[in-house]
Amino acid sequence: MNKEQIILKAEEFQYPTKEEKKHAFSLLPEFHNYGFKFKNSLFLILDGKKINESAILENLHWWDNVLLNRFGSLRNAYVNVVTHYARGFPEEYQKCSKIENINRFMFDSNVEIFYYFFFVSCDVIAQILRLQLNPKIDERNVHFNDRFLKSLPEGELRNFSRIFFKNTKVARDYRNSFAHRFPPNHPDFRVSVSSENGSEILNAGAGSYAKPGEIITNINESLSHLSLFMTESKKILFKHQN
């Protein structure tokens, strides 16, 4: 089947304008890193604290710096997602104008980047929870997943973490599909094989996929859950630290 070739030139791609950035940021819920102050571990040891405790108090600050940077990348991806969605393209896959093809391409690319940084941020949050609540866990084995949550001491922070984990399940499925499986935003025409009365049946794919409107709704919902989780977990962490 002959398909029309589409050539997108570099000069046709436009960064978000000042007004577009302002609009995107107006939609963002507030979320911040924890704000752990730097504490020099050597000074803490000299002041009478144990070596392990001193190292934890200093490293909380360094992990929090990483989280700050991850959140910056997450916000930047969100601005690009919102901007290119607002610039417009068809919800259904069909023939687009050149500018619509650019908007769709940039939207899809930045959606994937958004989910990457969303869950990288979650993994960094898990590192902070590990240091604060269960520092014996090897940091190389830490991911914000069900196994990790079970390793946390019982209490309100583990409960809030579980709620956040549950509320971001669809987003996690999207991210895992982007990273490891068939992309969720790509029409799925793959065939499948089923069995009926001892015979194998070949089934044609229906071309289903997550529409841009569904994805951006999930992105906004996921950020709202992140905002609430960061607010509540910060209260609990600093209460625990004090």
C-alpha angles and dihedrals in degrees: 000000000000115000128194112251115233118206117194115193123214093237090059092065112090128196117232110278124234090261093048090051091049090052093048093049090050088062095049117101114225117266129158139176118264098264099227108182119231112263118185107230093209092055090047091053091049087050090058105265121135118261096244093048091048092051091050093051091052095043093052086067094051093048089047089055089055089051090051090055093046091052089051091055090045092053091047091052090049092053090053093046093051094043097053093041090053092048086064146236135168117287090220122062105257140123110312134191115253094261090048090052089053092049092048093047093049092045093052093045094050093044088061091047090049094055091046093056093039092061095036085057090051090053090052089050087053090055090054092048089049092054093046100042111017112012092168090078112101107246089221089067097049122116128147094254140120093271091055094046090054089057093060119095114262113265146089096307093055089046092051090046091053092050091051090047091052094046092054096049095112091049089050091051090052092049093048090048091052092048104036112008143031109321110258093220095053120090106256111222094154115138121236133199124227133174127235126172090345094307127111116235125199112219123199119226117250095219093243120165141155108279119227091248091055091049096049090047089054091047092054092046091049092052090050090053090048091051092052093044094051092049094049098039091050090056091050096043095052091044087052092048093050 
